[in-house]
Amino acid sequence: MFTRWTKKIYIASQLDEVDDYGRSKYDTPKAYEFNVMPVTTADKSVDLEDYGQDGDLYQRAIIDRSKYEGVFKEFDKAYLDGASPEGEIVNGSKANYIVCIPRTQNKAIALYFKKMIDKR
């Protein structure tokens, strides 16, 4: 893999617990180095069939299946585009993306991230 294209990201795994308000709890975010890229125009014809017209809100990483199979799951929280869990009091509170269902392929996993929209 080309390491010059990788970016440092963090992913907080969703736990099987909820807080007092019924919201999911997340594990301490872990740092990873992946090549994460926006879904491009060439990809959109395929990806938009699955994700609808909001394809611009997605990014994707292709990662090694032998190293990461079973590590990530739908609804884990991710910190992309320079976001960091630094100073966070509640795990996952500073995340700006959520993990979609990881798509296992022959020797790789396509890991899609959807941008979380702030609805203040």
JOHUZI-V385185 format. One record per backbone hydrogen bond with DSSP energy under -1.0 kcal/mol. CO is the residue of the C=O (numbers start at 1). NH is the residue of the N-H. If there is no record, write none. Layout:
BEGIN
co->[CO:CO]
nh->[NH:NH]
END
This chain:
BEGIN
co->[3:7:9:10:11:12:13:17:19:23:25:30:32:34:34:37:40:43:43:44:47:48:54:55:57:58:59:60:61:63:64:65:68:73:76:77:78:78:79:80:85:90:92:96:97:98:99:103:107:108:109:110:111:112:113:114]
nh->[6:34:32:79:30:77:27:25:22:19:15:11:9:7:36:60:44:46:47:48:51:52:57:58:115:39:113:37:111:109:68:69:71:76:99:12:96:97:10:83:88:93:95:116:78:114:75:110:65:105:63:103:61:100:59:98]
END
